[in-house]
Amino acid sequence: MSTSVLSDKNRAALMSKAALLHNIAEIRRAGSGKQAFCAVVKANAYGHGAVDVARILEAHGVDMFAVATFEEAKELREAGIKTAILILGIVPLEQVVAAARQDVSITVHTVQYGLDVLHRLRDEKASCKVHIKLDTGMTRLGFATDKISLDNTCREIASLFSDSVLIPEGMFSHFAASEADEAFTALQIERFCLVKDRLTMLPFRYVHIANSGACRWNNDTFNLLRAGIVMYGGSPDPAKDTGLDLHPVMSVMARVVQIKTLKEEETVGYSRSETMPAGSKLAIVELGYADGVPRQLSSIGHFLIDGQKARIVGRVSMDRVALDVSSLDVKVGDWALFFGQQNGNMLTADEVALLAGTISYELFCRVASRVPRIWI
Ligand SMILES: Cc1ncc(COP(=O)(O)O)c(C=O)c1O
Protein backbone atom coordinates (compact mmCIF):
# COMPACT_ATOMS: atom_id res chain seq x y z
CA MET A 1 0.00 0.00 0.00
CA SER A 2 1.46 3.35 -1.00
CA THR A 3 1.84 5.87 1.80
CA SER A 4 2.48 8.89 -0.47
CA VAL A 5 -1.04 10.21 0.27
CA LEU A 6 0.19 10.60 3.82
CA SER A 7 3.04 13.01 3.14
CA ASP A 8 1.49 15.94 5.06
CA LYS A 9 0.07 13.81 7.89
CA ASN A 10 1.26 12.39 11.19
CA ARG A 11 -1.83 10.24 11.82
CA ALA A 12 -4.28 8.75 9.35
CA ALA A 13 -6.79 6.03 8.67
CA LEU A 14 -6.32 4.59 5.20
CA MET A 15 -9.67 3.31 3.94
CA SER A 16 -9.84 0.58 1.34
CA LYS A 17 -12.80 0.65 -1.04
CA ALA A 18 -11.55 -2.60 -2.58
CA ALA A 19 -11.63 -4.30 0.85
CA LEU A 20 -15.19 -3.09 1.51
CA LEU A 21 -16.43 -4.42 -1.83
CA HIS A 22 -14.47 -7.65 -1.39
CA ASN A 23 -16.05 -8.21 2.05
CA ILE A 24 -19.58 -7.66 0.75
CA ALA A 25 -18.96 -10.11 -2.09
CA GLU A 26 -17.51 -12.63 0.39
CA ILE A 27 -20.48 -12.28 2.78
CA ARG A 28 -22.92 -12.75 -0.10
CA ARG A 29 -20.96 -15.74 -1.39
CA ALA A 30 -20.93 -17.39 2.04
CA GLY A 31 -24.68 -16.95 2.70
CA SER A 32 -27.57 -18.49 0.86
CA GLY A 33 -27.42 -15.74 -1.76
CA LYS A 34 -31.21 -15.48 -1.55
CA GLN A 35 -31.43 -12.68 0.98
CA ALA A 36 -31.57 -8.96 0.41
CA PHE A 37 -28.70 -7.05 2.05
CA CYS A 38 -28.98 -4.35 4.69
CA ALA A 39 -25.66 -2.63 5.38
CA VAL A 40 -25.44 -1.45 8.98
CA VAL A 41 -23.87 2.01 8.81
CA LYS A 42 -24.90 3.36 12.21
CA ALA A 43 -22.34 5.13 14.40
CA ASN A 44 -20.76 6.73 11.33
CA ALA A 45 -20.44 3.27 9.73
CA TYR A 46 -18.64 1.94 12.82
CA GLY A 47 -16.24 4.87 12.51
CA HIS A 48 -15.55 4.33 8.82
CA GLY A 49 -17.58 7.32 7.59
CA ALA A 50 -21.29 6.69 6.92
CA VAL A 51 -21.64 8.91 3.86
CA ASP A 52 -18.52 7.51 2.18
CA VAL A 53 -19.48 3.91 2.91
CA ALA A 54 -23.10 4.44 1.82
CA ARG A 55 -22.05 6.11 -1.43
CA ILE A 56 -19.76 3.19 -2.29
CA LEU A 57 -22.39 0.60 -1.39
CA GLU A 58 -25.28 2.38 -3.10
CA ALA A 59 -23.30 2.30 -6.33
CA HIS A 60 -22.96 -1.47 -5.83
CA GLY A 61 -26.60 -2.10 -5.09
CA VAL A 62 -27.28 -2.90 -1.44
CA ASP A 63 -30.99 -2.96 -0.58
CA MET A 64 -31.06 -0.99 2.64
CA PHE A 65 -28.99 0.96 5.14
CA ALA A 66 -29.52 0.68 8.89
CA VAL A 67 -28.72 3.57 11.22
CA ALA A 68 -29.42 4.21 14.90
CA THR A 69 -30.87 7.73 14.92
CA PHE A 70 -32.88 10.13 12.79
CA GLU A 71 -29.85 12.43 12.57
CA GLU A 72 -27.84 9.60 11.02
CA ALA A 73 -30.60 8.93 8.48
CA LYS A 74 -30.88 12.63 7.67
CA GLU A 75 -27.15 12.89 7.06
CA LEU A 76 -27.41 10.13 4.44
CA ARG A 77 -30.46 11.65 2.74
CA GLU A 78 -28.79 15.09 2.67
CA ALA A 79 -25.76 13.47 1.03
CA GLY A 80 -28.09 12.25 -1.73
CA ILE A 81 -28.46 8.61 -0.66
CA LYS A 82 -31.68 7.25 -2.23
CA THR A 83 -31.57 3.64 -0.97
CA ALA A 84 -34.06 2.58 1.73
CA ILE A 85 -32.98 3.53 5.26
CA LEU A 86 -34.15 1.92 8.49
CA ILE A 87 -33.64 3.59 11.87
CA LEU A 88 -32.95 0.73 14.31
CA GLY A 89 -33.25 2.95 17.39
CA ILE A 90 -36.40 4.57 18.70
CA VAL A 91 -37.13 7.88 17.00
CA PRO A 92 -38.44 10.61 19.36
CA LEU A 93 -42.09 11.37 18.50
CA GLU A 94 -41.09 14.93 17.57
CA GLN A 95 -38.98 13.53 14.69
CA VAL A 96 -41.37 10.92 13.35
CA VAL A 97 -43.10 13.11 10.75
CA ALA A 98 -39.74 14.40 9.49
CA ALA A 99 -38.53 10.80 9.13
CA ALA A 100 -41.66 9.90 7.17
CA ARG A 101 -41.19 12.91 4.85
CA GLN A 102 -37.60 11.78 4.16
CA ASP A 103 -38.89 8.30 3.29
CA VAL A 104 -37.03 6.75 6.18
CA SER A 105 -38.44 3.63 7.87
CA ILE A 106 -38.79 3.59 11.64
CA THR A 107 -38.75 0.91 14.33
CA VAL A 108 -41.81 0.31 16.52
CA HIS A 109 -41.03 -1.55 19.73
CA THR A 110 -44.20 -1.20 21.87
CA VAL A 111 -47.89 -0.83 21.13
CA GLN A 112 -48.00 2.50 23.01
CA TYR A 113 -45.19 3.95 20.93
CA GLY A 114 -46.83 2.62 17.76
CA LEU A 115 -50.14 4.31 18.65
CA ASP A 116 -48.38 7.57 19.50
CA VAL A 117 -46.60 7.47 16.12
CA LEU A 118 -49.87 6.66 14.38
CA HIS A 119 -51.63 9.66 15.90
CA ARG A 120 -48.78 12.03 15.06
CA LEU A 121 -48.70 10.89 11.46
CA ARG A 122 -52.48 10.96 11.10
CA ASP A 123 -52.59 14.56 12.41
CA GLU A 124 -50.04 15.53 9.74
CA LYS A 125 -51.70 13.45 7.00
CA ALA A 126 -48.48 11.49 6.65
CA SER A 127 -47.65 7.79 6.54
CA CYS A 128 -44.46 5.92 7.38
CA LYS A 129 -42.88 2.54 6.70
CA VAL A 130 -42.51 0.60 9.90
CA HIS A 131 -40.40 -2.32 11.11
CA ILE A 132 -41.77 -4.12 14.16
CA LYS A 133 -39.07 -5.02 16.68
CA LEU A 134 -39.50 -8.28 18.57
CA ASP A 135 -37.57 -9.07 21.73
CA THR A 136 -36.71 -12.73 21.33
CA GLY A 137 -34.02 -12.85 24.01
CA MET A 138 -31.75 -9.81 23.87
CA THR A 139 -33.93 -8.25 26.58
CA ARG A 140 -33.57 -4.75 25.26
CA LEU A 141 -36.09 -3.25 22.82
CA GLY A 142 -39.17 -4.92 21.49
CA PHE A 143 -42.50 -6.70 21.88
CA ALA A 144 -42.33 -9.72 24.20
CA THR A 145 -42.34 -13.10 22.43
CA ASP A 146 -42.37 -15.61 25.29
CA LYS A 147 -45.24 -18.12 25.20
CA ILE A 148 -47.35 -16.23 27.76
CA SER A 149 -47.11 -12.92 25.89
CA LEU A 150 -47.49 -14.30 22.37
CA ASP A 151 -51.27 -13.86 21.84
CA ASN A 152 -51.24 -10.36 23.24
CA THR A 153 -48.17 -9.33 21.21
CA CYS A 154 -49.71 -10.53 17.94
CA ARG A 155 -52.99 -8.74 18.70
CA GLU A 156 -51.15 -5.53 19.55
CA ILE A 157 -49.04 -5.61 16.41
CA ALA A 158 -52.03 -6.32 14.15
CA SER A 159 -53.96 -3.44 15.75
CA LEU A 160 -51.36 -0.93 14.53
CA PHE A 161 -52.02 -1.64 10.87
CA SER A 162 -55.80 -1.23 10.66
CA ASP A 163 -55.42 1.72 8.29
CA SER A 164 -52.64 2.76 5.92
CA VAL A 165 -50.88 5.31 8.15
CA LEU A 166 -48.31 2.76 9.31
CA ILE A 167 -47.01 0.67 6.43
CA PRO A 168 -45.82 -2.79 7.52
CA GLU A 169 -42.48 -2.97 5.77
CA GLY A 170 -40.59 -5.22 8.15
CA MET A 171 -40.46 -7.32 11.26
CA PHE A 172 -37.15 -8.02 12.99
CA SER A 173 -35.28 -9.15 16.03
CA HIS A 174 -31.67 -9.18 17.15
CA PHE A 175 -29.55 -12.11 18.27
CA ALA A 176 -27.85 -11.96 21.65
CA ALA A 177 -25.08 -14.49 20.90
CA SER A 178 -25.36 -15.81 17.35
CA GLU A 179 -21.60 -16.27 17.15
CA ALA A 180 -21.37 -18.22 20.42
CA ASP A 181 -24.57 -19.88 21.67
CA GLU A 182 -26.35 -22.15 19.21
CA ALA A 183 -29.06 -23.34 21.60
CA PHE A 184 -30.10 -19.84 22.65
CA THR A 185 -29.98 -18.64 19.06
CA ALA A 186 -32.29 -21.52 18.07
CA LEU A 187 -34.70 -20.42 20.81
CA GLN A 188 -34.63 -16.85 19.49
CA ILE A 189 -35.41 -18.10 15.98
CA GLU A 190 -38.26 -20.25 17.31
CA ARG A 191 -39.81 -17.26 19.11
CA PHE A 192 -39.36 -15.09 16.02
CA CYS A 193 -41.09 -17.67 13.81
CA LEU A 194 -44.01 -18.09 16.19
CA VAL A 195 -44.88 -14.41 15.74
CA LYS A 196 -44.06 -14.39 12.04
CA ASP A 197 -46.31 -17.39 11.37
CA ARG A 198 -49.25 -15.80 13.17
CA LEU A 199 -48.97 -12.48 11.35
CA THR A 200 -48.92 -13.71 7.77
CA MET A 201 -51.87 -11.38 7.02
CA LEU A 202 -49.50 -8.41 7.41
CA PRO A 203 -47.54 -7.94 4.17
CA PHE A 204 -44.07 -7.44 5.67
CA ARG A 205 -41.66 -7.18 2.79
CA TYR A 206 -38.70 -7.97 4.99
CA VAL A 207 -38.35 -10.30 7.96
CA HIS A 208 -34.89 -10.06 9.41
CA ILE A 209 -32.93 -11.40 12.33
CA ALA A 210 -29.46 -12.33 11.07
CA ASN A 211 -26.49 -10.14 11.94
CA SER A 212 -22.79 -10.74 11.18
CA GLY A 213 -22.66 -13.79 13.45
CA ALA A 214 -25.37 -15.42 11.36
CA CYS A 215 -24.44 -14.28 7.89
CA ARG A 216 -23.27 -17.73 6.80
CA TRP A 217 -26.55 -19.41 7.64
CA ASN A 218 -28.61 -20.76 4.88
CA ASN A 219 -32.16 -20.74 6.13
CA ASP A 220 -35.39 -19.07 5.13
CA THR A 221 -36.35 -17.65 8.53
CA PHE A 222 -35.29 -14.28 7.19
CA ASN A 223 -35.11 -12.67 3.78
CA LEU A 224 -32.85 -9.73 4.65
CA LEU A 225 -29.35 -10.00 6.12
CA ARG A 226 -28.49 -7.10 8.46
CA ALA A 227 -24.71 -7.13 8.69
CA GLY A 228 -22.29 -4.66 10.21
CA ILE A 229 -18.92 -5.74 11.57
CA VAL A 230 -18.04 -8.31 8.90
CA MET A 231 -18.45 -5.68 6.18
CA TYR A 232 -15.67 -3.72 7.85
CA GLY A 233 -13.48 -6.81 8.17
CA GLY A 234 -14.00 -7.49 11.89
CA SER A 235 -15.34 -10.48 13.77
CA PRO A 236 -18.35 -10.45 16.14
CA ASP A 237 -16.08 -12.22 18.64
CA PRO A 238 -12.41 -11.15 18.57
CA ALA A 239 -11.33 -14.57 19.84
CA LYS A 240 -13.14 -16.42 17.05
CA ASP A 241 -12.42 -16.54 13.38
CA THR A 242 -15.44 -15.82 11.20
CA GLY A 243 -14.48 -18.46 8.66
CA LEU A 244 -14.81 -15.76 6.03
CA ASP A 245 -12.02 -14.28 3.96
CA LEU A 246 -12.35 -10.69 5.20
CA HIS A 247 -10.02 -7.77 4.52
CA PRO A 248 -9.60 -4.79 6.85
CA VAL A 249 -11.31 -1.70 5.44
CA MET A 250 -9.67 0.72 7.88
CA SER A 251 -5.94 0.81 8.66
CA VAL A 252 -4.94 3.28 11.36
CA MET A 253 -1.35 4.41 11.47
CA ALA A 254 0.83 7.21 12.81
CA ARG A 255 4.25 8.61 12.27
CA VAL A 256 7.39 8.21 14.35
CA VAL A 257 8.36 11.79 15.26
CA GLN A 258 11.31 11.17 17.59
CA ILE A 259 13.73 8.40 18.50
CA LYS A 260 15.21 8.25 22.01
CA THR A 261 17.91 6.14 23.59
CA LEU A 262 17.28 5.69 27.31
CA LYS A 263 19.84 6.45 29.96
CA GLU A 264 20.22 4.69 33.29
CA GLU A 265 17.05 4.82 35.47
CA GLU A 266 15.01 6.91 33.05
CA THR A 267 11.28 6.25 33.29
CA VAL A 268 8.82 6.53 30.40
CA GLY A 269 5.65 8.62 30.30
CA TYR A 270 2.91 9.51 32.80
CA SER A 271 3.07 8.11 36.33
CA ARG A 272 6.58 6.86 35.52
CA SER A 273 4.98 3.44 35.20
CA GLU A 274 7.80 1.75 33.33
CA THR A 275 11.57 1.73 33.38
CA MET A 276 13.61 0.25 30.54
CA PRO A 277 17.24 -0.90 30.59
CA ALA A 278 19.75 1.82 29.69
CA GLY A 279 20.41 1.80 25.96
CA SER A 280 16.83 0.82 25.06
CA LYS A 281 15.52 2.66 22.04
CA LEU A 282 12.09 4.27 21.92
CA ALA A 283 10.06 5.58 18.99
CA ILE A 284 7.60 8.33 19.88
CA VAL A 285 4.48 7.95 17.72
CA GLU A 286 1.70 10.49 17.23
CA LEU A 287 -1.36 8.45 18.23
CA GLY A 288 -2.89 8.42 21.69
CA TYR A 289 -6.13 7.75 23.49
CA ALA A 290 -7.69 10.90 22.02
CA ASP A 291 -7.19 9.24 18.63
CA GLY A 292 -8.69 5.93 19.75
CA VAL A 293 -5.83 3.94 21.26
CA PRO A 294 -7.32 2.36 24.41
CA ARG A 295 -5.38 3.32 27.52
CA GLN A 296 -5.76 -0.33 28.58
CA LEU A 297 -3.02 -1.10 26.05
CA SER A 298 -0.45 0.72 28.20
CA SER A 299 2.64 -1.52 28.49
CA ILE A 300 0.87 -4.51 26.87
CA GLY A 301 -0.19 -3.48 23.37
CA HIS A 302 1.99 -3.13 20.32
CA PHE A 303 2.12 -1.44 16.94
CA LEU A 304 3.73 -2.84 13.80
CA ILE A 305 6.65 -1.03 12.22
CA ASP A 306 7.60 -2.49 8.88
CA GLY A 307 5.92 -5.71 9.95
CA GLN A 308 7.80 -5.93 13.27
CA LYS A 309 6.08 -5.75 16.65
CA ALA A 310 6.96 -2.68 18.72
CA ARG A 311 5.53 -2.82 22.25
CA ILE A 312 3.88 0.19 23.89
CA VAL A 313 6.14 1.31 26.74
CA GLY A 314 4.52 3.04 29.73
CA ARG A 315 1.13 4.71 29.57
CA VAL A 316 -0.76 5.51 26.40
CA SER A 317 -1.14 9.29 26.63
CA MET A 318 -3.68 11.58 25.00
CA ASP A 319 -1.75 12.31 21.81
CA ARG A 320 1.06 9.76 21.59
CA VAL A 321 2.65 6.52 22.61
CA ALA A 322 6.24 5.42 23.14
CA LEU A 323 7.20 2.16 21.41
CA ASP A 324 10.12 -0.14 22.21
CA VAL A 325 12.16 -0.30 19.00
CA SER A 326 15.40 -1.44 20.66
CA SER A 327 15.91 -4.24 18.15
CA LEU A 328 14.40 -2.50 15.12
CA ASP A 329 15.82 -0.28 12.44
CA VAL A 330 13.47 2.71 12.75
CA LYS A 331 13.90 6.36 11.85
CA VAL A 332 11.91 9.57 12.28
CA GLY A 333 9.24 9.76 9.57
CA ASP A 334 8.50 6.00 9.53
CA TRP A 335 4.91 4.86 9.97
CA ALA A 336 3.67 2.62 12.78
CA LEU A 337 0.50 0.60 12.24
CA PHE A 338 -2.02 0.55 15.09
CA PHE A 339 -4.37 -1.88 13.33
CA GLY A 340 -5.19 -2.90 9.79
CA GLN A 341 -2.81 -3.55 6.95
CA GLN A 342 0.29 -1.80 5.65
CA ASN A 343 2.66 -2.96 2.94
CA GLY A 344 1.31 -6.49 3.19
CA ASN A 345 1.76 -6.61 6.98
CA MET A 346 -1.37 -7.19 9.03
CA LEU A 347 -2.36 -6.51 12.61
CA THR A 348 -6.09 -7.11 12.84
CA ALA A 349 -8.43 -4.95 14.90
CA ASP A 350 -9.60 -8.18 16.53
CA GLU A 351 -6.07 -8.99 17.78
CA VAL A 352 -5.71 -5.49 19.21
CA ALA A 353 -9.23 -5.58 20.69
CA LEU A 354 -8.52 -8.86 22.43
CA LEU A 355 -5.41 -7.40 24.09
CA ALA A 356 -7.38 -4.33 25.17
CA GLY A 357 -10.24 -6.43 26.55
CA THR A 358 -12.73 -5.07 24.04
CA ILE A 359 -14.17 -5.83 20.59
CA SER A 360 -13.27 -4.51 17.16
CA TYR A 361 -16.62 -2.64 17.02
CA GLU A 362 -15.45 -0.41 19.86
CA LEU A 363 -11.95 0.06 18.44
CA PHE A 364 -13.41 1.19 15.10
CA CYS A 365 -15.97 3.51 16.69
CA ARG A 366 -13.30 5.07 18.90
CA VAL A 367 -11.08 6.22 16.04
CA ALA A 368 -11.43 9.96 16.54
CA SER A 369 -12.57 12.48 13.94
CA ARG A 370 -9.14 14.13 14.10
CA VAL A 371 -7.69 11.03 12.42
CA PRO A 372 -8.31 11.81 8.73
CA ARG A 373 -10.00 9.02 6.75
CA ILE A 374 -8.35 8.72 3.37
CA TRP A 375 -10.12 6.46 0.85
CA ILE A 376 -7.79 4.75 -1.56
C1 LIG B 1 -30.32 -4.15 15.70
C2 LIG B 1 -28.97 -4.44 15.10
N1 LIG B 1 -28.90 -5.13 13.95
C3 LIG B 1 -27.71 -5.43 13.37
C4 LIG B 1 -26.54 -5.01 13.94
C5 LIG B 1 -25.25 -5.38 13.26
O1 LIG B 1 -24.54 -6.26 14.06
P1 LIG B 1 -23.15 -6.83 13.53
O2 LIG B 1 -22.24 -5.68 13.40
O3 LIG B 1 -22.74 -7.79 14.59
O4 LIG B 1 -23.43 -7.49 12.21
C6 LIG B 1 -26.55 -4.30 15.14
C7 LIG B 1 -25.29 -3.89 15.76
O5 LIG B 1 -25.17 -3.48 16.88
C8 LIG B 1 -27.82 -4.00 15.73
O6 LIG B 1 -27.89 -3.30 16.88
PDBQT file of the ligand as one rigid body, heavy atoms in Angstrom, charges set to zero:
ROOT
HETATM    1  C1  LIG A 401     -30.323  -4.154  15.698  1.00  0.00    +0.000 C 
HETATM    2  C2  LIG A 401     -28.972  -4.443  15.101  1.00  0.00    +0.000 A 
HETATM    3  N1  LIG A 401     -28.898  -5.130  13.952  1.00  0.00    +0.000 NA
HETATM    4  C3  LIG A 401     -27.713  -5.432  13.374  1.00  0.00    +0.000 A 
HETATM    5  C4  LIG A 401     -26.537  -5.012  13.937  1.00  0.00    +0.000 A 
HETATM    6  C5  LIG A 401     -25.249  -5.382  13.264  1.00  0.00    +0.000 C 
HETATM    7  O1  LIG A 401     -24.536  -6.265  14.058  1.00  0.00    +0.000 OA
HETATM    8  P1  LIG A 401     -23.148  -6.832  13.531  1.00  0.00    +0.000 P 
HETATM    9  O2  LIG A 401     -22.241  -5.675  13.400  1.00  0.00    +0.000 OA
HETATM   10  O3  LIG A 401     -22.744  -7.793  14.590  1.00  0.00    +0.000 OA
HETATM   11  O4  LIG A 401     -23.432  -7.488  12.215  1.00  0.00    +0.000 OA
HETATM   12  C6  LIG A 401     -26.553  -4.297  15.141  1.00  0.00    +0.000 A 
HETATM   13  C7  LIG A 401     -25.292  -3.886  15.763  1.00  0.00    +0.000 C 
HETATM   14  O5  LIG A 401     -25.168  -3.479  16.876  1.00  0.00    +0.000 OA
HETATM   15  C8  LIG A 401     -27.816  -3.995  15.733  1.00  0.00    +0.000 A 
HETATM   16  O6  LIG A 401     -27.894  -3.297  16.882  1.00  0.00    +0.000 OA
ENDROOT
TORSDOF 0
